[in-house]
Amino acid sequence: MQTEHKPSLVQVSGSLELPLGGPVMVVEGLNEYLDSNFELRNLIFGTSLIQLRNQMKIKTLADNRYGFPCRPTPIRARKDLASAQILLIHGYYLFSTLLAIRFSKTDSIFVMPHGSLENYQASRGKLRKHLFDYLVHRLLGKRKITYLVGSNSEVDSITERFMGAKVVVVGLGVKSSLIQTQKLRKIDDTIVLMCISRIAHKKRIDLCIRALAQLSKLNGNFVLKIYGTGDANIRKNLEKLALELGVGNKVFFYDFVTGVAKHEAFKDADIMLLPSENENFAIAVAESICELRPVVVSKFVAMHEFVDKYRVGITIPTTDHMRLSNAVLEIHDHYNTYVENCDAFRNLLTWDSVSKNWIEALTRKQN
């Protein structure tokens, strides 16, 4: 009996450093499913603390995260790219993307831009981006890219930028192993609000602190726990804001967490907040739902579609701290209902479920 031949696939990514968040978790979470369905090779341009199947690391100049190598692309990597039937690239504006397209010969080229082509990012580095787009166009020749995205919010921005581009919504997932059954819990004397993200302006953690101050006027038992690393100046300003609003003793900062430590952070929390100005998906929101913790997100977080459809939290229409605090109170008043909804629909966010969309998209052109 002959073994069914699997198509060869090369997955290309830049540095896989856990604090970079979503893109890294996608590569890691998707990897075993790719390995089961394809003859998989992983090319990583940069550093990585993640162990992937059949991986090859290519050192970058000064360990840059943009895929610019410190020496010519190794022969083995060129051969892998040249022989691949399917090319899957993570990230768009990276030198590793150019190299992957340059050495590949397949017509089946898939790119997950991880938000880099959204309109929110369009005003930054316009000249550099136009040059990059031109180089991609020249390297592709008559070949076309199929863009894979996590949510519907990215589709319009990509088709506006590249007329006639093919975009497929495949979704993003959460590791099943991180999901544990938890009993419904009553909110106790201390109500823990949680932020888990990079410390960056667009995350609008300042609104969470302002909402906490407003909530504390009504109920002194609210606290806010912030997990993540990022801009040190922004963190100092956030600490200063908490003191100015009289909630310095209710705001706690923690370093980036992963694995068991992240699970414990969710276990300690009651409601997760992400009033961000822009999120093309937001893995942390999916994780929170899977950990049975309702969420409050802004309409600029693409996951709000899931949040609204399955009532696993509340979407606020503007980045406004009063709306944020009111949403927290609404969830607080109907907490068990929101938790039950998280429990009922969280399986839709696991890689076991989402990976099927990816495999179908990647194999469609092979049939």
Number of C-alpha atoms within 10 A of each C-alpha: 3 4 5 6 9 12 14 18 24 27 23 25 27 28 24 22 16 16 17 15 18 19 23 19 21 21 19 16 21 20 19 15 16 21 18 10 15 19 17 23 24 22 22 22 29 25 18 15 9 15 10 18 14 12 16 16 16 24 19 21 15 10 16 16 21 20 26 24 21 14 10 8 17 11 9 10 18 15 12 20 27 18 16 23 20 26 26 24 25 22 21 22 18 19 17 28 23 20 19 26 21 17 17 23 18 16 18 21 23 22 20 22 22 20 22 16 23 20 15 14 12 13 9 9 9 11 10 11 15 11 11 17 17 12 13 19 15 12 17 19 8 8 14 14 19 18 23 25 24 25 21 18 20 26 20 13 16 22 15 13 14 12 8 9 15 15 20 20 17 21 21 26 24 26 17 15 8 14 18 11 9 11 10 13 11 11 15 9 10 13 19 19 22 26 24 25 24 20 22 17 14 13 21 20 24 20 22 26 27 20 21 28 25 19 20 17 10 10 13 16 14 19 22 24 19 23 19 17 19 16 11 11 11 15 18 11 12 22 18 13 16 21 15 11 13 13 21 17 10 19 21 14 15 12 13 19 18 13 9 10 11 16 17 13 17 24 14 15 22 24 26 24 29 28 29 21 17 21 24 23 25 22 21 20 27 24 22 27 27 28 23 30 26 30 31 24 27 24 21 21 23 21 25 26 16 17 23 13 9 15 20 28 30 22 24 19 13 16 18 16 21 18 18 29 21 15 20 24 14 13 21 17 12 10 21 17 16 23 27 17 18 25 20 14 15 20 18 15 22 21 22 16 16 19 22 14 15 22 16 11 17 21 14 10 11 11 4
